[in-house]
Amino acid sequence: MHLLSSVVLAGSIIDIDGTIFVHLLIFLLAFLLLRALVFKPMVALFEAREQAIDGARAEARQMERDAAKKVEAFEEEMRKVRLEAGAERDRLRNDGLRLERTILDKVQKETQATVAAADERMRADADRVRRDIHESVPRLARDMASKLLGREVS
């Protein structure tokens, strides 16, 4: 208690006099000066930074949406190209099969014609050989008889 009573008896620690207004005036001037020169520019800088960040985020989201649309358009175009390529491949395959059948039919006909011609030549040759043999049989028989008998047979 002794400490409290000595403070009360000695008087107040802070003397309130006319200097308080000077101090308040200096504080207000310092506050207004700092607010104008430091706080407002800093707040404006922070707001500009936030707006730039928000703008960049919005732009990034828009770019992502645009990229997604472009990817979808690209994939759709690729599907169309694949379908067209498949149709073209099928058409070319069918054309190739038709050409193959045409060539095979042509070769088969040519082969049949060649075989038929060869058969005809073989028949003609066989007929000629048979005629030649048939014509030469009497002469061969005479020659053989002549040799066996050792004399000329007529």
C-alpha positions as CSV (number, residue, x, y, z in Angstrom):
1,M,0.0,0.0,0.0
2,H,2.8,2.3,0.6
3,L,3.6,2.5,-3.1
4,L,0.1,3.4,-4.1
5,S,-0.2,6.1,-1.4
6,S,3.1,7.7,-2.5
7,V,1.9,7.9,-6.1
8,V,-1.4,9.5,-5.0
9,L,0.3,11.9,-2.7
10,A,3.0,13.0,-5.1
11,G,0.4,14.0,-7.6
12,S,-0.4,12.6,-11.0
13,I,2.2,11.1,-13.3
14,I,1.0,13.0,-16.4
15,D,0.4,16.6,-16.2
16,I,-2.3,17.8,-18.5
17,D,-1.6,21.2,-19.7
18,G,-1.5,23.2,-23.0
19,T,1.2,21.0,-24.5
20,I,-1.2,18.2,-25.0
21,F,-2.8,20.2,-27.8
22,V,0.6,20.6,-29.4
23,H,1.2,16.9,-29.1
24,L,-2.3,16.2,-30.6
25,L,-1.6,18.6,-33.4
26,I,1.8,17.0,-34.1
27,F,0.1,13.6,-34.1
28,L,-2.7,14.6,-36.4
29,L,-0.2,16.3,-38.8
30,A,2.0,13.2,-38.7
31,F,-1.0,10.9,-39.3
32,L,-2.3,13.0,-42.2
33,L,1.1,13.3,-43.7
34,L,1.8,9.5,-43.4
35,R,-1.7,8.7,-44.6
36,A,-1.2,10.8,-47.7
37,L,2.4,9.8,-48.4
38,V,2.5,6.2,-47.2
39,F,-0.8,4.5,-46.3
40,K,-2.9,5.6,-49.3
41,P,-0.2,4.7,-51.9
42,M,0.4,1.3,-50.1
43,V,-3.3,0.6,-50.0
44,A,-3.6,1.6,-53.7
45,L,-0.6,-0.6,-54.5
46,F,-2.1,-3.6,-52.7
47,E,-5.5,-3.0,-54.4
48,A,-3.8,-2.7,-57.8
49,R,-1.9,-5.9,-57.1
50,E,-5.1,-7.7,-56.1
51,Q,-6.8,-6.5,-59.2
52,A,-3.9,-7.6,-61.4
53,I,-3.9,-11.0,-59.7
54,D,-7.6,-11.3,-60.1
55,G,-7.4,-10.1,-63.7
56,A,-4.6,-12.6,-64.4
57,R,-6.7,-15.4,-62.8
58,A,-9.7,-14.4,-64.9
59,E,-7.6,-14.3,-68.0
60,A,-6.1,-17.7,-67.2
61,R,-9.5,-19.2,-66.7
62,Q,-10.6,-17.7,-70.0
63,M,-7.5,-19.1,-71.7
64,E,-8.2,-22.5,-70.2
65,R,-11.8,-22.4,-71.5
66,D,-10.5,-21.3,-74.9
67,A,-7.9,-24.1,-74.9
68,A,-10.6,-26.6,-73.9
69,K,-12.8,-25.4,-76.8
70,K,-9.9,-25.7,-79.2
71,V,-9.0,-29.2,-78.0
72,E,-12.7,-30.2,-78.5
73,A,-12.7,-28.7,-81.9
74,F,-9.4,-30.4,-82.8
75,E,-10.7,-33.8,-81.5
76,E,-13.9,-33.3,-83.5
77,E,-11.9,-32.5,-86.6
78,M,-9.6,-35.5,-86.0
79,R,-12.7,-37.8,-85.7
80,K,-14.0,-36.4,-89.0
81,V,-10.6,-37.0,-90.6
82,R,-10.4,-40.5,-89.2
83,L,-13.9,-41.3,-90.6
84,E,-13.0,-39.8,-94.0
85,A,-9.7,-41.7,-94.0
86,G,-11.5,-44.9,-93.1
87,A,-14.0,-44.4,-95.8
88,E,-11.2,-43.6,-98.3
89,R,-9.3,-46.7,-97.1
90,D,-12.4,-48.8,-97.6
91,R,-13.0,-47.3,-101.0
92,L,-9.4,-48.0,-102.1
93,R,-9.6,-51.5,-100.7
94,N,-12.8,-52.2,-102.7
95,D,-11.2,-50.6,-105.8
96,G,-8.2,-52.9,-105.3
97,L,-10.4,-55.9,-104.8
98,R,-12.4,-55.0,-108.0
99,L,-9.1,-54.5,-109.9
100,E,-7.8,-57.8,-108.5
101,R,-10.9,-59.7,-109.6
102,T,-10.7,-58.0,-113.1
103,I,-7.1,-58.9,-113.5
104,L,-7.7,-62.5,-112.2
105,D,-10.6,-62.9,-114.6
106,K,-8.6,-61.6,-117.5
107,V,-5.6,-63.9,-116.6
108,Q,-7.9,-66.8,-116.1
109,K,-9.5,-66.3,-119.5
110,E,-6.1,-65.9,-121.1
111,T,-4.9,-69.0,-119.3
112,Q,-7.9,-70.9,-120.5
113,A,-7.4,-69.7,-124.0
114,T,-3.7,-70.6,-123.9
115,V,-4.6,-74.1,-122.5
116,A,-7.3,-74.5,-125.1
117,A,-4.9,-73.5,-127.8
118,A,-2.2,-75.9,-126.5
119,D,-4.8,-78.7,-126.3
120,E,-5.8,-78.0,-129.9
121,R,-2.2,-78.0,-131.0
122,M,-1.6,-81.3,-129.1
123,R,-4.6,-82.9,-130.7
124,A,-3.5,-81.7,-134.1
125,D,0.0,-82.9,-133.5
126,A,-1.3,-86.2,-132.2
127,D,-3.6,-86.6,-135.3
128,R,-0.6,-85.8,-137.5
129,V,1.6,-88.3,-135.7
130,R,-1.1,-90.9,-135.9
131,R,-1.5,-90.3,-139.7
132,D,2.2,-90.4,-140.1
133,I,2.4,-93.6,-138.1
134,H,-0.6,-95.0,-140.0
135,E,0.9,-94.2,-143.3
136,S,4.3,-95.6,-142.4
137,V,3.0,-98.9,-140.9
138,P,2.9,-100.7,-144.3
139,R,6.4,-99.6,-145.2
140,L,7.8,-100.5,-141.7
141,A,6.0,-103.8,-141.9
142,R,7.7,-104.5,-145.2
143,D,11.1,-103.4,-143.9
144,M,10.7,-105.6,-140.9
145,A,9.6,-108.6,-142.9
146,S,12.4,-108.1,-145.3
147,K,14.9,-108.1,-142.6
148,L,13.4,-111.1,-140.9
149,L,13.1,-113.1,-144.0
150,G,16.3,-111.9,-145.4
151,R,14.8,-111.0,-148.7
152,E,12.8,-108.3,-150.3
153,V,9.0,-108.4,-149.7
154,S,6.7,-106.5,-151.9
